[in-house]
Amino acid sequence: MKTKFLSRIDYILLFCFLFLSITGIAFIYSSGINSEGVMVSNEYIKQIIWLCIGFVFILLVAQVDYRRIANYSLYFYLAMIGVLVYTRLFGKVVNGAKSWIGFGGFGIQPSELMKIAFILYLAFFLDHSTNEDPLKRFLKALLIMCLPMGVILLQPDLGTSSVFIPIFIFMCFMANVPVQLLLIVILSGIFTVVLTVLPIWESEIAKHHVPIISVLTNMKLRILVTAAIGGITIIGLMGFVLFKKRYYYWITYLCGIITFAMLASIAGGKVLKPYQIARLIVFIDPYSDPQGTGWNIIQSKIAIGSGSLFGRGFIQGTQSHFRFLPQQSTDFIFSIFSEEMGFTGGILMFAAYLGILMRILYIIKQTTNSYSCYIASGILGMLFFHFVVNVGMVMGIMPITGIPLPFMSYGGSALLTNTIALGLLMSINSRRLDFKSSF
């Protein structure tokens, strides 16, 4: 029995997880000390508790046959949608978003756990819809993604909602959804973000009037242009249906994406707050607002740069201890780590993340059924996106979206979600040679 229990554990994933999590706790501890050497935060104690809970979850989830939960994935998904709606109506506001449920001094962020529910149900759907028409299959999968994304955007939490897109792309790609359909999601997302932030870019970065942006700032003109492009989309669709010409297809394809982006950007401007939109573009020129939205990026880059090759030493950083870095134990934990451990420490940390990502790729390659492949692909998309966006954000080469660094950033909900994900990977890997189906 003991041998069977231990055989379910993937020690490469476990080692990387423990290395990153313990390192994260050390630097959460460092971030809680002020310039006078006084501890002003007990976040590291809470994170130790969450780590212990997460460690137990990894071991327990690894023992569960992931195939046995497939038929319950829809109920888990719907239940989490209900919790998200409840959170939007009655949750606590933290950092401008109503995304937390509190029980006394304890709080949890349901949108984090929603990622696991989404991955499990989307994997189940993709596995049971292989014979469907590709377009219908894609649209149903898109609806599965849009429901939780929409509720989370209403909180509003742009960072967490954006994570669902790479999860969706990775899983659908592995499920052989046509690439041109996946490009609709990617291009629609890019165009929506660009059209949403251009008016703020004009006023905050360019600081002069750009005539073409009047299409986005003048609502009557915006509606007129959107209606015109929408009309072209309809004409193109009719032409393709009647004449089956390929160029009608591409007219419909491109104009449809632009029409959607125009409409979605209007909604984005209504839902997202001005400071959230400004954070998306301030990385282009943080000195355009050095005391406001650009402050975080400027201080983060100073911290990373001052770390040099070997760093200032543990608890010897200045940016965190003088409180120059807001959210330093969460979004900007990598900045503190780099300042105190330097480039050398950063390489070790990157190696641990690379170890996790490569191990997931190995599991995907070795797995013997499509359902487990889709689950592992979704987890790969989630962790990869979190890592790339967070590190790019603190280096000033990507927008600030409030996405934490997996395993290292302070936060129990995120750590719990990631440990469940690792447990699922271990469950998949330990049963990769078992051909017996449980559903």
Disulfide bonds with the S-S distance in Angstrom:
none
